[in-house]
Amino acid sequence: MRIRLDRTICDGFGTCAKHAPEYFSLDDWDYASLIGNGEVPPEDRDQVMRALMDCPAHAIIEMSDVRAGDGAGPGPAAP
């Protein structure tokens, strides 16, 4: 699982840091920052999904795991 935090829509509720403190920190004004590169191992998925679902501003986004060329999505055009 991979996540992204859109800081431009974060309203500083802090629920993400409450549910998943290993992945979210709060600044002096309680706005969130993502810790790390957004990669979430399977064992941490539940706590990060809870943070995502409980975010009132919907500032946490789950990124698609589809990679170009794996047959599951658009890839390079065939010759």
N, C-alpha and C positions, 0 to 999 in steps of 0.2 A: 504494500500500500504506500502511496505517496500523497502528501498533502501540500497545500500552499496556503499562506495566510495573506489576505488582502488587507493590508494595514490602512488603506484609504477608506474602508468602510467599518473598521473596528470602532466600536463606541465605548470601549473601556469597561465592560462589565466584569471581566476577569474570570468568567466561568471556565474558560479554556485552561488557564493556569491552575485552577482548583482541581479540575479533572485529570489533567495530564501535565504536571509541573516539569516533567523531563523534556517536554516538547515546546512549552510556551513559558515565556517570562513576561513580567509586566514592568513597564518603565515607571518613572516618578508620577506620571499622570494616569496610571493603570491601563495604558494602551499596550496591547500584546505585541510580542516579537516571537518569531519562530526560532527555536533552538535547533541547530543542525541544518541538514539539507532537505528535510521534509520526508525522508525515507522512514517508514514505520515498520518494524518487524512484526510478524504475526502475533507474537506474545503481547504486544502493546496495542494491538488494533482496537480492542474493546474500549480502553480508556480514551484513546484518541477519537474514536467514533462518538463516544459520549460527549466529548468536548465539542466536536463538530455539530452534533445534533442539538446541543444545549446553547449554542452561540446565538443570542437574540438578533445579532446583526448579520448572521450568515457570512461571516468573514473568513471562515475556514472552508477550503475547497478540496475535495478528494479528486486527485488527478487520475486520469485513465491510465491503465497499465498496458494499453495496446501500443506496440512498437511497430514502426513502419517496416513492411516487408515480412511480417510474421503470418500473413494470410488472413488476419482477423480484421484488417482495416485497409484503407487506401494506402498504397505504397507507390513505388515508381511505376510509371506506365510501361506496359509491355511493348516491345518493338514491333 
